[in-house]
Amino acid sequence: MDDRNGETRQLCYAELKGRVLRSECFEQEGLYFQLAAYALQADLGDCEEQNFAYFCPQGFFPFWIVQKHGNDYILKHTPALHRELKGMSSSEAALLFIQEAFTLSDVPLTIYRLSKEKKKPQGCVLMGVASTGLQISEVIPKSWPITSFMPCVSY
């Protein structure tokens, strides 16, 4: 994998992690524990429990889960899920986090505008990251004589 793919994955992971922390899919509570385990593996690597509290629950769980269960419960039960991921690379854990985070119903579409160069009158591509996959649309400026639109496609 080239460095740009790794950087893109890390940016997507970081953004989705923030969205998951604000997510409120109460009916999918168990998924948040699995997402936390993936995030711990992506952020910290293999579980090396030196002490009881090797992570801050607020950095890996939405507020409502921390309120419901409390720090002690989360710190007691989450390490077992994290230990199951031993040997998994950070990039693989981040990818699994991304894939699973999209199954939450309130993680919305994210749109990125991509162009070759800044401040050039040229077309650009809109890339949407959604739970259904990657959606790409080409946008041609109105000043160009030819207009085209590439319908969204999912990969």
Buried (B, 14 or more C-beta within 10 A) or exposed (E): EEEEEEEEBBEBBEBBBEBBBEBEBEEBEEBBBBBBBBBBBBBBBEBEEEEEEBBEBEEBBBEEBBEEBEEEEBBEEBBEBBBEBEEBEBBBBBBBBBEBBBEBEEBEEEEEEEEEEEEEEEBBBBBBBBEEEEBBBEBBEEEEEEEEEEEBEEE
